[in-house]
Amino acid sequence: MKIQELSRNTRRKIGEAIHDFSLIREGDRLMVGLSGGKDSLLLLVSLKGLQARSPVSFSIEACSLDPTDGKTDLSPIAGLCESLEIPYTVVPVPIFRLLKERAEKTPCSFCANMRRGILSSISRQRNCSTLCLGHHLDDVVETTLMNLLFSGRFKCFAPLTWQDRSEVRVIRPLVYLEEVQVAREVDRLKLPVVDFLCPFSASSQRAWIKAQVAAMSESVKGLKHNVLHALRSGLDPNGGWHFPP
């Protein structure tokens, strides 16, 4: 499968995030968490393109956690990784079944934490120094507002974090890209998106927040970038959104 070049704007915003937060270092071994969705697929392709032209040398692997415990066909993603010459691992995990059994009140949070923990462990096992996740600007805004409204805290995941237990760095190079930009690029590049059809996506707190952000953005055109500016300006002093010295 031959992949077209990413748009200049996409490359620029990903490059800015990597530069601003020192996300990739010489000799890093990257593990890309491939959910099957558009965000992680674009992340994989962008890192492969960067690898070819970057003065910094790094390697790339990829891993998918199948939340349906092996019931989903991931061969399209396997084919993409093969065409990009990226080693690929699939790990079946019964996440959806566990969520139903536990009747989780915040299934998105439970799922995200479980995925990240498993991926961090796999990264460590594969001797990968850095786990790469596909969170974009909309995820940043929605997470910030969820924490503000439901927890009374102005904070968000950072572009670069350190996992003490697994001793793995976690990076998010897409944090400057809006979801609509990601979707547009994935459609243009014809990347093989695999939808797991999460049974909780329509009724979650995140789905409600996403709808509120969409409605507010109609009146406040710069809403997403205003939230990003607040994070970068120090309202979240422990969140890792300050530029490295």
Beta strands, then each sheet from edge to edge (+ up, - down):
strand 1: 29-33
strand 2: 59-66
strand 3: 88-92
strand 4: 130-132
strand 5: 160-163
strand 6: 168-171
sheet 1: 3+ 2+ 1+ 4+ 6+ 5-
end
